[in-house]
Amino acid sequence: RIEGTGAMDRVRQAQASALNRVLDATRMQRMVETALYSSGPSYTPAALLADVRAAVWGELSGRGAIDPWRRQLQRV
């Protein structure tokens, strides 16, 4: 659906919701518990945070322009 206003706000809300779910404290606690009780390698909260940081902010090291959708994600 094409519309003049509201699209950026809906995308921002979706981005914020996704990041909030990924960075949820309960999820982090389960990851810590899994790492403690797992005999093999596990995905730690530190690794998750590093991956999120690289995914959201990774292109800042480049010289290219950052599109409005990505800037909005970085503000979330």
VMD Tcl script that draws the C-alpha trace (Angstrom):
set ca {
  {0.00 0.00 0.00}
  {1.39 3.39 -0.99}
  {0.80 6.25 1.40}
  {2.30 9.63 2.15}
  {2.89 9.33 5.86}
  {3.28 6.72 8.52}
  {5.44 4.21 6.67}
  {8.69 5.25 8.36}
  {7.00 5.19 11.76}
  {5.67 1.67 11.22}
  {9.10 0.48 10.12}
  {10.66 2.16 13.18}
  {8.16 0.39 15.43}
  {8.94 -2.95 13.79}
  {12.69 -2.34 14.14}
  {12.34 -1.38 17.81}
  {10.16 -4.40 18.49}
  {12.64 -6.76 16.84}
  {15.61 -5.33 18.74}
  {13.68 -5.44 22.02}
  {12.86 -9.11 21.48}
  {16.46 -9.96 20.62}
  {17.89 -8.01 23.57}
  {15.26 -9.14 26.10}
  {16.68 -9.71 29.60}
  {14.93 -13.08 29.93}
  {16.47 -14.23 26.66}
  {19.90 -13.13 27.86}
  {19.43 -15.03 31.12}
  {18.49 -18.20 29.23}
  {21.60 -17.79 27.08}
  {23.77 -17.49 30.20}
  {22.17 -20.60 31.70}
  {22.61 -22.52 28.47}
  {26.29 -21.55 28.36}
  {26.76 -22.66 31.98}
  {25.16 -26.06 31.54}
  {26.24 -26.86 28.01}
  {29.16 -29.18 27.47}
  {29.88 -27.78 24.01}
  {30.18 -24.32 22.57}
  {27.16 -22.07 23.01}
  {26.04 -18.68 21.75}
  {26.74 -16.25 24.58}
  {25.12 -12.88 25.31}
  {28.48 -11.22 24.55}
  {28.53 -12.84 21.11}
  {24.92 -11.80 20.51}
  {25.68 -8.19 21.43}
  {28.75 -8.18 19.19}
  {26.68 -9.55 16.30}
  {23.90 -7.00 16.83}
  {26.43 -4.19 17.00}
  {28.11 -5.35 13.77}
  {24.75 -5.75 12.03}
  {23.39 -2.34 13.05}
  {26.54 -0.21 13.02}
  {28.88 -2.15 10.70}
  {28.71 0.16 7.72}
  {29.95 3.16 9.71}
  {33.51 2.11 8.95}
  {32.81 2.51 5.23}
  {32.58 5.69 3.24}
  {29.21 5.10 1.60}
  {26.02 6.95 2.40}
  {23.72 5.36 4.98}
  {20.13 5.12 3.82}
  {17.26 6.54 5.94}
  {16.02 3.08 6.94}
  {19.42 2.12 8.36}
  {19.82 5.47 10.15}
  {16.42 4.93 11.70}
  {17.47 1.47 12.91}
  {20.58 3.00 14.46}
  {18.42 5.53 16.32}
  {16.20 2.78 17.72}
}
mol new
graphics top color blue
foreach p $ca { graphics top sphere $p radius 0.5 }
foreach p [lrange $ca 0 end-1] q [lrange $ca 1 end] { graphics top cylinder $p $q radius 0.2 }
display resetview
